[in-house]
Amino acid sequence: MSENNNPFNVVNPNVSEEHAQKVSNEIPTGFEESDTLKRIEKIIQASPIVIFMKGNAFFPQCGFSANTVAAFSNLGVEFKTYDILQDPELRQQIKDYSNWPTFPQVYVKGKLIGGNDIVMELYHSGELQQILN
């Protein structure tokens, strides 16, 4: 597999914790809503960029999540993360909500753009930066 096609090829492996803290704030688990679908919608609307992922920006729990966080951190944009490992009910419901079976799931301006594979494709082509502008 070439380096460009490797899904674990982190775009910027040297993202400092200080930089990650500047650009990312984790959305608290629970988000004060008992109805899971309403909670998902509130979370998606909480920020222009939301990443539902395993772990958070400071401690991603899988390579795909780490790679996605690195791409957005490298672009220097603010984003929020939601740790689906801390919320099993939401973890299952968002798969149905989005009709997307894997994580991370990235929402930009309220719309699902996809997972790590799509984010990396958009990042390397320069389209991700255009979408965010």
C-alpha positions as CSV (number, residue, x, y, z in Angstrom):
1,M,0.0,0.0,0.0
2,S,1.4,3.4,-0.9
3,E,1.9,6.0,1.8
4,N,-0.9,8.2,0.3
5,N,-3.4,5.4,0.6
6,N,-2.5,4.3,4.1
7,P,-5.4,5.2,6.4
8,F,-3.1,5.4,9.4
9,N,-0.8,7.8,7.7
10,V,-1.3,10.7,10.2
11,V,-1.1,14.0,8.4
12,N,0.7,15.8,11.2
13,P,2.0,13.4,13.9
14,N,3.5,16.3,15.8
15,V,0.3,18.1,16.7
16,S,1.1,19.6,20.1
17,E,-1.4,19.3,23.0
18,E,-1.3,23.1,23.2
19,H,-2.4,23.5,19.6
20,A,-5.0,20.8,20.0
21,Q,-6.4,22.7,23.1
22,K,-6.7,25.9,21.0
23,V,-8.6,24.3,18.2
24,S,-10.7,21.6,19.9
25,N,-13.1,21.4,22.8
26,E,-14.8,18.1,23.6
27,I,-18.5,18.2,23.8
28,P,-19.6,16.9,27.2
29,T,-21.1,13.4,27.1
30,G,-24.8,13.6,27.7
31,F,-25.2,17.1,26.5
32,E,-28.3,17.6,28.7
33,E,-30.8,15.8,26.5
34,S,-32.5,12.5,27.3
35,D,-33.8,11.9,23.8
36,T,-30.8,10.5,21.9
37,L,-31.9,11.8,18.4
38,K,-32.5,15.3,19.7
39,R,-29.1,15.1,21.5
40,I,-27.4,14.1,18.3
41,E,-28.9,17.1,16.5
42,K,-27.9,19.5,19.3
43,I,-24.4,18.2,19.2
44,I,-24.1,18.5,15.5
45,Q,-25.4,22.1,15.7
46,A,-23.0,22.9,18.6
47,S,-20.1,23.8,16.3
48,P,-19.5,24.2,12.6
49,I,-17.2,21.1,12.7
50,V,-18.0,18.1,14.9
51,I,-16.2,14.9,15.0
52,F,-17.9,11.9,16.5
53,M,-14.9,9.7,17.3
54,K,-13.4,7.0,19.6
55,G,-11.7,9.1,22.2
56,N,-11.1,12.8,21.9
57,A,-8.6,15.2,20.3
58,F,-6.2,14.9,23.2
59,F,-6.3,11.1,23.3
60,P,-7.8,9.4,20.2
61,Q,-8.6,5.8,20.8
62,C,-8.0,4.6,17.2
63,G,-5.8,5.4,14.3
64,F,-8.6,6.6,12.1
65,S,-9.8,9.1,14.7
66,A,-6.2,10.3,15.3
67,N,-5.7,10.8,11.6
68,T,-8.9,12.8,11.2
69,V,-8.1,15.0,14.2
70,A,-4.6,15.6,12.8
71,A,-6.0,16.7,9.4
72,F,-8.3,19.4,11.1
73,S,-5.5,20.4,13.5
74,N,-3.1,20.8,10.6
75,L,-5.6,23.1,8.9
76,G,-5.7,25.2,12.1
77,V,-9.5,25.2,12.3
78,E,-11.6,25.0,15.4
79,F,-13.6,21.8,15.8
80,K,-15.4,19.9,18.6
81,T,-15.1,16.2,19.3
82,Y,-17.6,13.8,20.9
83,D,-16.3,10.6,22.5
84,I,-18.7,7.9,21.4
85,L,-17.0,5.3,23.7
86,Q,-18.5,7.2,26.7
87,D,-22.0,7.1,25.3
88,P,-23.0,3.6,24.0
89,E,-26.6,4.6,23.2
90,L,-25.5,7.6,21.1
91,R,-22.8,5.4,19.4
92,Q,-25.5,3.1,18.1
93,Q,-28.1,5.7,17.3
94,I,-25.8,8.0,15.3
95,K,-25.0,5.1,12.9
96,D,-28.8,4.9,12.2
97,Y,-29.1,8.7,12.1
98,S,-26.3,9.2,9.6
99,N,-26.6,5.9,7.7
100,W,-22.9,5.6,8.2
101,P,-21.6,2.5,10.0
102,T,-18.1,3.5,11.1
103,F,-16.2,6.1,13.1
104,P,-15.1,8.8,13.1
105,Q,-18.0,10.6,11.6
106,V,-17.3,14.2,10.6
107,Y,-20.1,16.8,10.3
108,V,-19.4,20.2,8.8
109,K,-22.0,22.9,9.0
110,G,-24.6,20.3,10.1
111,K,-23.9,17.9,7.2
112,L,-22.1,14.6,7.3
113,I,-19.1,14.7,5.1
114,G,-18.0,11.2,6.0
115,G,-15.3,9.3,7.8
116,N,-11.5,9.2,7.8
117,D,-11.2,7.9,4.3
118,I,-13.2,10.8,2.8
119,V,-11.6,13.4,5.1
120,M,-8.1,12.2,3.9
121,E,-9.1,12.3,0.3
122,L,-10.6,15.8,0.6
123,Y,-7.5,16.9,2.7
124,H,-5.0,15.7,0.1
125,S,-6.9,17.2,-2.8
126,G,-7.3,20.6,-1.1
127,E,-11.1,20.3,-1.1
128,L,-11.4,20.1,2.6
129,Q,-9.9,23.6,3.0
130,Q,-12.4,24.8,0.4
131,I,-15.4,23.2,2.2
132,L,-14.3,24.8,5.5
133,N,-14.1,28.3,4.0
